[in-house]
Amino acid sequence: MRKAMFFILLLPFCSVDAQELKGDYLGQTPPGAQAKLFHGGGLVKHENKEKRSFNLAFSPDGKELFFSYYKATKEIPHPTYEIKTFKQVNGQWTGPETAPFSGKFSDVDINYSPDGNFIFFASDRPQPRSSGLDIYYAVKTGNGWSQPIYAGTEVNTPYGEVYPSVSTKRNLFFRSSRPGGFGEDDLYRAAWVNGNFIEVKNLGPNVNTKYGESNAVIAADERYILFCSARSADGVEQIYVSFQTGDNVWTQAVALGPEVNTKAGAGAPTLSSDGKYLFFKKRAEPVRGIYWISTEIIEAVRPKEIKR
């Protein structure tokens, strides 16, 4: 999630017709090397056809989907965001509904842990040391999810932290605006040990730049990290990838190809739990909306000297 915000008049909306949603990935046919709209690009249908959904996160078993939703209006600017969910029961998807832990505060940028037992997100719920968004997580229970748990003061600072993503190594990757980085917004990693987040490290100059980076998602095995940056000559935010060659040692980031990065801008990348698909959002009309594409496009830009 980027800092800049604007408000659009929100008209009454209709939920996507649940009777149409059967099978994996809301019944959508998986894409290949060409980006495809995901279920019309919106997930929530509006009378004025605005596409306000982004940041898709499917559970590893494929039976639950969370996503971020821009809900602010000029009349009601807060909460700016909320997290919505679809659930699959006996092959039938129902939703979208507001997630049980969301709706009162601005909640955004949701991602599963690879084992599906935790979900991470950013929220502006009150904290003594916070003036904006911080990172929280919830634990899978027998009948849903626990109340959100604050990720602590090693990860969270008064400067704002968003877009958490966790690997199978139990490292947490996130964006922070804390001082001491290479730009106003940098990407960091923290170790998750016995419920505590420790050893926060900057990802370094091959990833972070003076232009600011955000919206990072880590591959489950940490082979690569995807993130957003406006470092290109035209200043449009696009998606980049960097490959890890050692412990917190990253290759020089490169932009993904033109199927993802266009003049419309690209953001909010997430990965399917099996790593086969990249979800992202094109930001500008007339092509604004959620898209997905095979992650083979990532392998296409992998440096030849780095093995898969």
C-alpha positions, 0 to 999 in steps of 0.5 A: 500500500502506498502512502498517497491516498485519494477519495472517490465517491462510492456508490452502492455495490452488489456482491459478485453472484455466488452461484457463478463461483465454483472450483479453484480460483473462483472458477477462473481458468489459470493463465499462461504467459499473458496477463488475464483479468481475474474474475472481471478485475474487481471482485466487488461489483459497483454500479459505477464499475469502479475496481477497488479490490487489490492484494489477493491472498488465497489460502494454501488449501484453496478454500479461502480468499482474502483481499484488500478493498478501498472503501473510503468515500468523500463523506466517510474517509475512514476507515480507508481500507478493509479486508474482505473474504470469500470462502469455499464450501463443497466447491461453492464460493460465497462472499465477499464479506468483511473479514471478521477482524476488519471493518472498524479500522483501516486494514490492508495488505494481507498475506498468508504464511506458507502453512496457512496457519497465520495471516499477516496484514497492516492496520491503523488500530491504536498503538502508543508508538504508532501514528499510522499503519503497523503490522499485525497477524492472526492465528488460524483457529478451529472456527476461524481466526484469532483476534489480531496480534501486534507484531511488536516494536522491532518491526513496528515503528512510529514511521509506519510499516505495511505489506507483510509477507512471510517465508517458510523460513519464518522470515517476515518481509515488509516495507518501512518508512523508518530513517536510515534507509536508502530512500523514504520507503525501504524493504526490510526482513525480520526473523520470526522466532518463538512469536517474536520478531527480531534482527530487522535488516535492510535488504540493501542497495540492490533492492532499495533505492532513493525512489522508495520501494513498497508492496513486497512479496517473498517467494515461499522459499525466498528464491526471489522477492517481488516489489513495486517502485517508481524508479523508471524514467516515466515515474510510473510505479511498476513491479520489479524482482530481485533474486536471493543468492545468499543470506540477505544477498540480492541481485540487482533488481530488474523490471518484469516484462511488458505483460505486467509493466505497462503505462497503466502501472502495476502494483500489489503483487501477491503469489499463489500458494504453490508459486505458479501464479502472480496476481497484481493490479493495473492501476490506471483506466481503461485497463484498471483491475486485478490480473494474474499471470504465470510465474514463468515470466519471473524465470524469464528474467532470472540471471543465467548464472543463478540456478532455479 
